[in-house]
Amino acid sequence: MTAALLPLAATDTNQVHLTAQTRIVAAVIALAFMLMILELIRRDKLQERYAVIWLLAGLGMLAGAAFPGLLELVADLMGVRDTNVALFSIVLLLLLGLALNFSVLMSRQADQITRLAQELALEKARAQRLNGNEPDDPARAPEPDERTEPPRQAPR
């Protein structure tokens, strides 16, 4: 008898049941999130190119609150029975995409920092040459002074 009830339980979990209160709370949270993104832009804490991604995420949260059946449709398109699995899969894929995007940006910025440091070193060397001061050549070792004694080793 329990085996006959299992298919019924599986179909019940497929549907999204949100009360009006839950939908309102979810919509308020989505709107607060989007307002926070706009405030970060206003304070120059977040660049506009990244804000677009976060505002789209906020719109997705708002759409999920306004149309709870939308997640059911997405789950059907993904071929999963449980809407929770679909939701977590979407969130996981979005977070992986963001992590990859930020890794690419960090790699590009590391290359730019290296290039800028090299250009700065070359500019400093040129400026020293123009001022008549030869830059210290790390390849040229200072000649030892004959008057100094070699360092003594400590007794063992």
The 8 nearest C-alpha neighbors of each residue, nearest first, counted from 0:
[[1, 3, 2, 4, 5, 6, 7, 8],
 [2, 0, 4, 3, 5, 6, 7, 8],
 [3, 1, 5, 0, 4, 6, 7, 8],
 [2, 4, 0, 1, 5, 6, 7, 8],
 [5, 3, 1, 7, 2, 6, 8, 0],
 [4, 6, 8, 2, 7, 3, 9, 1],
 [7, 5, 9, 8, 4, 10, 3, 2],
 [8, 6, 4, 10, 5, 9, 11, 3],
 [9, 7, 5, 11, 6, 10, 4, 12],
 [10, 8, 6, 12, 7, 11, 5, 13],
 [9, 11, 13, 7, 8, 12, 6, 14],
 [10, 12, 8, 13, 9, 14, 7, 15],
 [13, 11, 9, 14, 10, 81, 8, 15],
 [14, 12, 81, 10, 11, 80, 82, 15],
 [15, 13, 12, 11, 16, 71, 10, 82],
 [14, 16, 67, 17, 68, 13, 71, 82],
 [17, 15, 14, 18, 67, 68, 12, 13],
 [18, 16, 21, 22, 15, 19, 67, 20],
 [17, 19, 21, 20, 22, 16, 23, 15],
 [18, 20, 22, 21, 23, 17, 24, 64],
 [19, 21, 23, 18, 22, 24, 17, 25],
 [22, 20, 24, 18, 23, 19, 17, 25],
 [21, 23, 64, 25, 19, 20, 24, 26],
 [24, 22, 26, 20, 25, 21, 27, 19],
 [23, 25, 27, 21, 26, 22, 28, 20],
 [26, 24, 22, 28, 23, 27, 64, 21],
 [25, 27, 29, 23, 61, 28, 24, 64],
 [28, 26, 24, 30, 29, 25, 31, 23],
 [27, 29, 31, 25, 26, 30, 32, 24],
 [30, 28, 26, 32, 61, 57, 27, 31],
 [29, 31, 27, 33, 32, 28, 26, 34],
 [32, 30, 34, 28, 33, 29, 27, 35],
 [31, 33, 29, 35, 30, 34, 28, 36],
 [34, 32, 36, 30, 35, 31, 57, 54],
 [35, 33, 37, 31, 36, 32, 30, 38],
 [34, 36, 38, 32, 33, 37, 31, 39],
 [37, 35, 33, 39, 34, 38, 40, 32],
 [36, 38, 34, 40, 39, 35, 41, 33],
 [37, 39, 41, 35, 40, 36, 34, 42],
 [40, 38, 44, 36, 42, 37, 45, 41],
 [39, 41, 45, 43, 37, 38, 42, 44],
 [40, 42, 38, 39, 43, 37, 44, 45],
 [41, 43, 39, 40, 44, 38, 45, 37],
 [44, 42, 40, 41, 45, 39, 46, 38],
 [43, 45, 39, 42, 40, 46, 41, 38],
 [46, 44, 40, 39, 43, 47, 50, 49],
 [45, 47, 48, 49, 50, 40, 43, 44],
 [46, 48, 50, 49, 51, 45, 40, 43],
 [47, 49, 50, 46, 51, 52, 45, 53],
 [50, 48, 51, 47, 52, 46, 53, 45],
 [49, 51, 47, 53, 52, 48, 54, 46],
 [50, 52, 54, 49, 53, 48, 55, 47],
 [51, 53, 55, 50, 49, 54, 56, 48],
 [54, 52, 56, 50, 55, 51, 57, 49],
 [53, 55, 57, 51, 56, 52, 33, 50],
 [56, 54, 58, 52, 57, 53, 51, 59],
 [55, 57, 53, 59, 54, 58, 60, 52],
 [58, 56, 54, 60, 59, 55, 29, 33],
 [59, 57, 61, 55, 60, 56, 62, 54],
 [58, 60, 56, 62, 57, 61, 63, 55],
 [61, 59, 57, 63, 58, 62, 29, 64],
 [60, 62, 58, 64, 26, 29, 59, 63],
 [63, 61, 59, 65, 64, 60, 66, 58],
 [64, 62, 60, 66, 67, 61, 65, 59],
 [63, 65, 22, 61, 62, 26, 25, 66],
 [64, 66, 62, 63, 61, 67, 22, 26],
 [65, 67, 63, 68, 69, 64, 62, 70],
 [68, 66, 69, 63, 64, 70, 65, 15],
 [69, 67, 71, 70, 66, 72, 15, 14],
 [70, 68, 72, 67, 71, 66, 73, 63],
 [71, 69, 73, 72, 68, 67, 74, 82],
 [70, 72, 74, 68, 69, 73, 82, 75],
 [71, 73, 69, 75, 70, 74, 76, 68],
 [74, 72, 70, 76, 75, 71, 77, 69],
 [75, 73, 77, 71, 85, 79, 72, 76],
 [74, 76, 78, 72, 77, 73, 79, 71],
 [77, 75, 73, 74, 78, 72, 79, 71],
 [76, 78, 74, 75, 79, 73, 85, 72],
 [79, 77, 75, 76, 74, 80, 73, 85],
 [80, 78, 74, 77, 81, 75, 85, 84],
 [79, 81, 13, 82, 74, 78, 75, 9],
 [80, 82, 13, 83, 84, 79, 12, 85],
 [81, 83, 85, 84, 74, 13, 71, 86],
 [84, 82, 86, 85, 81, 87, 88, 13],
 [83, 85, 87, 82, 81, 86, 88, 79],
 [86, 84, 82, 88, 74, 83, 87, 89],
 [87, 85, 83, 89, 88, 84, 82, 90],
 [86, 88, 90, 84, 89, 85, 91, 83],
 [89, 87, 85, 91, 86, 90, 84, 92],
 [90, 88, 92, 86, 87, 91, 85, 93],
 [89, 91, 87, 93, 92, 88, 94, 86],
 [92, 90, 88, 94, 93, 89, 87, 95],
 [93, 91, 95, 89, 94, 90, 96, 88],
 [92, 94, 96, 90, 91, 95, 89, 97],
 [95, 93, 97, 91, 96, 92, 98, 90],
 [96, 94, 98, 92, 97, 93, 91, 99],
 [95, 97, 93, 99, 94, 98, 92, 100],
 [96, 98, 100, 94, 95, 99, 101, 93],
 [97, 99, 95, 101, 100, 96, 94, 102],
 [100, 98, 102, 96, 97, 101, 95, 103],
 [101, 99, 97, 103, 98, 102, 96, 104],
 [100, 102, 104, 98, 103, 99, 105, 97],
 [103, 101, 99, 105, 104, 100, 98, 106],
 [102, 104, 106, 100, 101, 105, 107, 99],
 [105, 103, 101, 107, 102, 106, 108, 100],
 [104, 106, 108, 102, 107, 103, 101, 109],
 [107, 105, 109, 103, 104, 108, 102, 110],
 [106, 108, 104, 110, 105, 109, 103, 111],
 [109, 107, 111, 105, 110, 106, 112, 104],
 [108, 110, 112, 106, 111, 107, 105, 113],
 [111, 109, 113, 107, 108, 112, 114, 106],
 [110, 112, 108, 114, 109, 113, 115, 107],
 [113, 111, 115, 109, 114, 110, 116, 108],
 [114, 112, 116, 110, 111, 115, 109, 117],
 [113, 115, 111, 117, 112, 116, 118, 110],
 [116, 114, 118, 112, 117, 113, 111, 119],
 [117, 115, 119, 113, 118, 114, 112, 120],
 [116, 118, 120, 114, 115, 119, 113, 121],
 [119, 117, 115, 121, 120, 116, 122, 114],
 [120, 118, 122, 116, 121, 117, 115, 123],
 [119, 121, 117, 123, 118, 122, 116, 124],
 [120, 122, 118, 124, 119, 123, 125, 117],
 [123, 121, 119, 125, 124, 120, 126, 118],
 [124, 122, 126, 120, 125, 121, 119, 127],
 [123, 125, 121, 127, 122, 126, 134, 128],
 [126, 124, 122, 128, 123, 127, 129, 121],
 [125, 127, 123, 129, 128, 124, 122, 130],
 [126, 128, 132, 130, 124, 129, 125, 133],
 [129, 127, 125, 131, 133, 126, 130, 132],
 [128, 130, 126, 131, 127, 125, 132, 124],
 [131, 129, 127, 128, 132, 126, 133, 125],
 [132, 130, 128, 129, 133, 127, 126, 134],
 [133, 131, 127, 128, 130, 134, 129, 126],
 [132, 134, 128, 127, 131, 135, 124, 136],
 [135, 133, 124, 127, 136, 132, 128, 123],
 [134, 136, 137, 133, 139, 138, 132, 124],
 [135, 137, 138, 139, 134, 140, 133, 141],
 [136, 138, 139, 135, 140, 134, 141, 133],
 [137, 139, 136, 140, 135, 141, 134, 142],
 [140, 138, 136, 137, 141, 135, 142, 134],
 [139, 141, 138, 142, 137, 136, 143, 135],
 [142, 140, 143, 139, 144, 137, 138, 136],
 [141, 143, 140, 144, 139, 145, 147, 146],
 [144, 142, 145, 141, 147, 146, 140, 149],
 [143, 145, 146, 147, 142, 148, 141, 149],
 [146, 144, 147, 143, 148, 142, 149, 141],
 [147, 145, 144, 148, 143, 149, 142, 150],
 [148, 146, 145, 144, 149, 143, 150, 151],
 [147, 149, 150, 146, 145, 151, 144, 143],
 [148, 150, 151, 147, 152, 145, 146, 143],
 [151, 149, 148, 152, 147, 153, 143, 146],
 [152, 150, 149, 153, 148, 154, 147, 155],
 [151, 153, 154, 150, 155, 149, 148, 147],
 [152, 154, 155, 151, 150, 149, 148, 147],
 [155, 153, 152, 151, 150, 149, 148, 147],
 [154, 153, 152, 151, 150, 149, 148, 147]]
